[in-house]
């Protein structure tokens, strides 16, 4: 007897991967509600659910690269500072692939070298310039006596450390004050470059003003990550294997929330 043509298929058929909607792009970004800062984190957990091990593996690879750079004095940290935006650009491209229904792969981490690498290197050069400026600020305020502490040279006497404590605190406060606007400028600049082909300077400006519109959501996000970070650190930092990639994905989702009307 012929098979019933209306019967359900005997072989399991996998559902095709589902992509999320693009939404209308908002060139200047928009302000969102404060509670969205927590929603970015919660959505990141769901976003990574099907490939959590892959996301954890990529996060571990980033840690290994950072750790390995410390074995090459001076050149290693400089190279990592310049390359970090390229790697982050690749991570964003991987998240974008997942949103479109494709799998997240380790190779995505290096996709930034194939797309807009020059612009991403420029972002890295800006970060490196800020690091150099930070060192100059510390030396200018604390004096050359701080140099052995900065480069890991001879250990200064306890009385020297005490005399440097106040200048070091002042220098750190100045650096923190300068790093906040720089972070705001870079945060969305990377996804704007790799996903919209924006030029470096417009991307930095747009990112800064978009972050300015969303101070409250980012405050909520920062507090939530801080609290979760304390909890994640309790079992020998193992919780950060989950929180690390979640926090990175949440920033991609923040970009989507601010720059796309869905």
C-alpha positions as CSV (number, residue, x, y, z in Angstrom):
1,X,0.0,0.0,0.0
2,X,1.3,3.4,-0.9
3,X,2.3,5.7,2.0
4,X,-0.3,8.3,3.1
5,X,0.9,11.6,1.5
6,X,-0.8,13.5,4.2
7,X,0.9,11.7,7.1
8,X,3.5,13.4,9.3
9,X,7.1,12.8,8.1
10,X,8.8,9.9,9.9
11,X,12.3,11.6,9.9
12,X,12.5,14.4,12.4
13,X,12.8,17.8,10.6
14,X,14.6,20.5,12.5
15,X,13.1,23.9,12.6
16,X,15.0,26.5,10.5
17,X,16.9,29.0,12.6
18,X,14.8,32.0,13.5
19,X,16.2,35.5,12.9
20,X,15.2,38.5,14.9
21,X,13.8,41.6,13.1
22,X,16.1,44.3,11.9
23,X,14.0,47.3,13.0
24,X,14.4,50.8,11.7
25,X,17.9,52.2,12.2
26,X,18.1,55.4,14.2
27,X,21.2,57.3,13.1
28,X,21.5,59.3,16.2
29,X,20.2,56.8,18.7
30,X,17.5,57.3,21.2
31,X,17.0,57.4,25.0
32,X,15.5,54.4,26.6
33,X,14.0,53.7,30.0
34,X,16.2,53.1,33.0
35,X,14.9,49.6,33.4
36,X,16.3,48.6,30.0
37,X,19.7,48.5,31.6
38,X,18.6,45.3,33.4
39,X,16.7,44.0,30.4
40,X,19.9,44.0,28.3
41,X,21.5,41.6,30.8
42,X,18.4,39.4,31.0
43,X,18.0,39.3,27.3
44,X,21.7,38.4,26.9
45,X,21.1,35.3,29.0
46,X,18.4,34.2,26.6
47,X,20.4,35.3,23.5
48,X,23.3,33.0,24.4
49,X,21.2,30.1,25.6
50,X,21.6,27.8,22.5
51,X,25.3,28.3,22.3
52,X,26.4,29.2,25.8
53,X,29.5,26.9,25.7
54,X,30.7,28.6,22.5
55,X,30.3,32.1,24.1
56,X,32.2,30.9,27.2
57,X,34.9,29.5,25.0
58,X,35.4,32.7,23.1
59,X,35.5,34.6,26.4
60,X,38.2,32.2,27.7
61,X,40.1,32.8,24.4
62,X,40.0,36.6,25.1
63,X,41.4,36.0,28.6
64,X,44.2,33.8,27.3
65,X,45.2,36.4,24.7
66,X,45.2,39.1,27.4
67,X,47.2,36.9,29.8
68,X,49.7,36.0,27.0
69,X,50.3,39.6,26.1
70,X,51.7,40.2,29.6
71,X,54.6,37.8,28.8
72,X,55.9,40.2,26.1
73,X,57.1,43.3,28.0
74,X,55.8,46.7,26.7
75,X,55.0,45.4,23.2
76,X,52.4,42.9,24.4
77,X,50.2,45.3,26.3
78,X,50.6,47.9,23.5
79,X,49.6,45.3,20.8
80,X,46.6,44.2,22.9
81,X,45.4,47.8,23.4
82,X,45.5,48.3,19.6
83,X,44.0,45.0,18.7
84,X,41.2,44.9,21.3
85,X,38.7,47.0,19.3
86,X,39.3,44.7,16.3
87,X,38.5,41.6,18.5
88,X,35.5,43.4,19.9
89,X,34.3,44.2,16.4
90,X,34.5,40.6,15.5
91,X,32.5,39.7,18.6
92,X,29.8,42.2,17.5
93,X,29.7,40.6,14.1
94,X,29.3,37.2,15.8
95,X,26.4,38.5,17.8
96,X,24.8,40.0,14.7
97,X,25.2,36.6,13.0
98,X,23.3,34.9,15.9
99,X,20.5,37.6,15.7
100,X,20.1,36.7,12.0
101,X,19.8,33.0,12.8
102,X,23.4,31.8,12.1
103,X,25.6,30.0,14.6
104,X,28.2,31.9,16.7
105,X,31.7,30.6,15.9
106,X,35.1,31.2,17.3
107,X,36.2,32.5,14.0
108,X,33.8,35.4,14.4
109,X,36.2,36.8,17.0
110,X,38.8,37.5,14.2
111,X,36.3,38.7,11.6
112,X,37.2,42.3,12.5
113,X,40.5,41.8,10.7
114,X,38.6,41.3,7.5
115,X,36.1,44.2,7.8
116,X,36.9,47.8,8.7
117,X,40.1,46.8,10.4
118,X,41.7,50.2,9.6
119,X,38.9,52.0,11.5
120,X,39.1,49.6,14.4
121,X,42.8,50.0,14.6
122,X,42.2,53.7,14.8
123,X,40.0,53.2,17.8
124,X,42.7,51.0,19.3
125,X,45.3,53.8,18.7
126,X,43.0,56.2,20.6
127,X,42.9,53.9,23.5
128,X,46.6,53.5,23.4
129,X,47.1,57.2,23.3
130,X,44.9,57.6,26.4
131,X,46.9,54.9,28.2
132,X,50.1,56.9,27.5
133,X,48.4,60.1,28.6
134,X,47.4,58.4,31.8
135,X,51.0,57.4,32.5
136,X,52.1,61.0,31.9
137,X,49.4,62.3,34.3
138,X,50.6,59.9,37.0
139,X,54.2,60.9,36.6
140,X,53.4,64.6,36.4
141,X,51.4,64.5,39.7
142,X,53.3,61.8,41.7
143,X,56.8,62.5,40.3
144,X,59.4,60.1,38.9
145,X,59.4,58.2,42.2
146,X,56.3,56.4,41.0
147,X,58.0,55.0,37.9
148,X,59.4,51.8,39.7
149,X,55.9,51.0,40.8
150,X,54.5,51.5,37.3
151,X,57.1,49.3,35.5
152,X,57.6,46.7,38.2
153,X,61.1,47.8,39.1
154,X,62.8,48.0,42.5
155,X,60.2,48.0,45.3
156,X,60.2,51.4,47.1
157,X,60.5,51.8,50.8
158,X,57.2,51.9,52.9
159,X,57.7,55.6,53.7
160,X,58.0,56.3,50.0
161,X,54.8,54.5,49.2
162,X,53.0,56.5,51.9
163,X,54.2,59.7,50.5
164,X,53.0,58.7,47.0
165,X,49.6,57.6,48.2
166,X,47.8,61.0,48.0
167,X,49.3,62.0,44.6
168,X,48.4,58.5,43.2
169,X,44.8,58.9,44.4
170,X,44.6,62.4,42.8
171,X,46.0,61.1,39.5
172,X,43.6,58.1,39.5
173,X,40.6,60.4,40.1
174,X,41.7,62.6,37.1
175,X,42.2,59.5,34.9
176,X,38.8,58.2,35.9
177,X,37.2,61.5,35.1
178,X,38.8,61.5,31.6
179,X,38.1,57.8,31.0
180,X,34.3,58.1,31.3
181,X,33.8,60.3,28.2
182,X,36.3,58.2,26.3
183,X,34.4,55.0,27.2
184,X,31.1,56.7,26.2
185,X,32.7,57.6,22.8
186,X,34.1,54.1,22.1
187,X,31.2,52.0,23.5
188,X,28.9,52.2,20.5
189,X,31.5,53.3,18.0
190,X,32.7,49.8,17.4
191,X,29.2,48.3,16.4
192,X,28.5,51.5,14.4
193,X,31.7,50.9,12.4
194,X,31.3,47.2,11.8
195,X,27.5,47.2,11.3
196,X,26.8,50.5,9.6
197,X,30.2,51.3,7.9
198,X,30.4,54.6,9.9
199,X,33.6,56.5,9.8
200,X,35.7,56.8,13.0
201,X,35.0,60.4,14.1
202,X,31.2,60.4,13.4
203,X,31.0,57.0,15.2
204,X,32.8,58.4,18.2
205,X,30.5,61.5,18.3
206,X,27.3,59.5,17.8
207,X,28.3,57.0,20.5
208,X,29.1,59.7,23.0
209,X,25.8,61.5,22.6
210,X,23.9,58.2,22.5
211,X,25.4,57.2,25.9
212,X,24.7,60.7,27.2
213,X,21.0,60.1,26.4
214,X,21.1,56.8,28.3
215,X,22.9,57.7,31.6
216,X,20.2,56.1,33.7
217,X,20.0,52.7,31.9
218,X,23.8,52.4,32.0
219,X,23.8,53.3,35.7
220,X,21.3,50.4,36.2
221,X,23.4,48.2,34.0
222,X,26.6,49.1,35.9
223,X,25.0,48.4,39.3
224,X,23.6,45.1,38.2
225,X,26.9,43.9,36.7
226,X,28.7,45.0,39.8
227,X,26.3,43.0,42.1
228,X,26.3,40.0,39.8
229,X,30.1,40.3,39.6
230,X,30.4,39.9,43.3
231,X,28.2,36.8,43.3
232,X,30.1,35.4,40.3
233,X,33.4,35.8,42.0
234,X,32.5,33.8,45.1
235,X,33.2,30.3,43.6
236,X,36.8,31.0,42.6
237,X,35.7,33.5,39.9
238,X,34.1,30.6,38.0
239,X,30.9,32.5,37.7
240,X,32.6,35.0,35.5
241,X,32.8,32.3,32.8
242,X,29.1,33.0,32.4
243,X,28.9,36.6,33.4
244,X,31.8,37.7,31.2
245,X,30.2,36.8,27.9
246,X,26.7,37.8,29.2
247,X,28.0,41.3,29.9
248,X,29.6,41.6,26.5
249,X,26.5,40.4,24.7
250,X,24.4,42.8,26.8
251,X,26.3,45.7,25.4
252,X,25.6,44.5,21.9
253,X,21.9,44.4,22.8
254,X,22.2,47.9,24.3
255,X,23.4,49.0,20.9
256,X,20.4,47.3,19.2
257,X,18.0,48.9,21.8
258,X,19.4,52.4,21.4
259,X,19.9,52.5,17.6
260,X,17.0,50.3,16.3
261,X,13.3,50.9,16.6
262,X,11.7,47.5,16.8
